[in-house]
Amino acid sequence: MPDAAQILLIAGVLLVAEERERKLVGAEEATIRRRKDMEREHAARMAEAEAAVRRLQQKLEIFESYKLGFGAEEVTIGRHKDMEREHAACMAEAEAALQRLQCLCFFVYV
């Protein structure tokens, strides 16, 4: 039969263990909330990146249709240079969107 001192010691150990368990449960819940927040943020950024890619694809299709629709002699030099600059800007924007998308995927899935 344990004496009073042993009972108090056991009760103290039990209280410490229960407090640790409460902290662990709280930390788990916070981690779950943070993960859900990160997943929502990831989904929103993915949707944003996909929309940017779609816009860029549309711009590229327009650019390509201009190139196909006009013979070299029909496109003025100025318009041709404008189209080339727009094409280069679209490609740079698409590359930047792709890099952001890859970074997001890496961040979420690591």
C-alpha positions in Angstrom: 0.0 0.0 0.0 1.5 3.3 -1.1 1.9 6.0 1.6 0.7 9.6 1.3 4.0 10.8 -0.2 4.0 8.2 -3.0 0.3 9.1 -3.7 1.2 12.8 -4.0 4.1 12.0 -6.2 2.0 9.8 -8.5 -0.7 12.5 -8.6 1.9 15.1 -9.5 3.3 12.9 -12.3 -0.2 12.3 -13.6 -0.9 16.0 -13.6 2.3 16.7 -15.6 1.4 14.0 -18.1 -2.1 15.3 -18.5 -0.8 18.9 -19.1 1.7 17.6 -21.7 -1.2 15.7 -23.4 -3.3 18.9 -23.5 -0.4 20.8 -25.0 0.2 18.1 -27.6 -3.5 18.0 -28.5 -3.5 21.8 -28.9 -0.4 21.7 -31.1 -2.0 19.0 -33.2 -5.1 21.0 -33.7 -3.1 24.1 -34.5 -1.1 22.1 -37.1 -4.3 20.8 -38.7 -5.7 24.3 -38.9 -2.5 25.6 -40.4 -2.4 22.8 -43.0 -5.9 23.5 -44.0 -5.1 27.2 -44.3 -2.1 26.4 -46.5 -4.1 24.0 -48.6 -6.7 26.8 -49.2 -4.0 29.3 -50.0 -2.4 26.8 -52.4 -5.7 26.1 -54.1 -6.3 29.9 -54.6 -2.8 30.5 -55.9 -3.1 27.5 -58.2 -6.4 28.8 -59.6 -4.8 32.2 -60.1 -1.8 30.7 -61.8 -4.0 28.6 -64.1 -6.1 31.6 -65.0 -2.9 33.5 -65.8 -1.7 30.6 -68.0 -5.1 30.6 -69.8 -4.9 34.3 -70.4 -1.4 34.0 -71.8 -2.5 31.1 -74.0 -5.2 33.3 -75.4 -2.8 36.1 -76.1 -0.4 33.7 -77.7 -3.2 32.3 -79.9 -4.1 35.8 -81.0 -0.4 36.5 -81.8 -0.1 33.3 -83.8 -3.3 34.1 -85.7 -1.9 37.5 -86.6 1.3 35.8 -87.9 -0.7 33.3 -89.9 -3.4 35.8 -91.1 -1.0 38.3 -92.7 1.7 37.8 -95.3 5.1 39.2 -94.5 4.5 42.0 -97.0 1.1 43.0 -95.4 2.4 43.4 -91.8 4.1 46.7 -91.3 7.5 46.6 -89.7 6.2 48.6 -86.7 3.2 46.2 -86.1 5.5 43.2 -86.5 7.8 44.6 -83.9 4.9 45.3 -81.6 3.7 41.7 -82.0 7.1 40.4 -81.3 7.4 42.5 -78.1 3.9 41.3 -77.0 4.9 37.7 -77.7 8.1 38.1 -75.7 6.2 39.7 -72.8 3.6 36.9 -72.9 6.3 34.2 -72.9 8.1 35.9 -70.0 4.8 36.2 -68.0 4.0 32.6 -68.8 7.5 31.5 -67.6 7.1 33.5 -64.4 3.6 32.0 -63.7 5.0 28.5 -64.3 7.9 29.2 -61.9 5.4 30.5 -59.2 3.3 27.4 -59.8 6.2 25.1 -59.4 7.3 26.8 -56.2 3.8 26.5 -54.8 3.7 22.8 -55.6 7.1 22.3 -54.0 6.1 24.3 -50.9 2.8 22.4 -50.3 4.0 18.9 -51.1 7.3 19.0 -49.2 
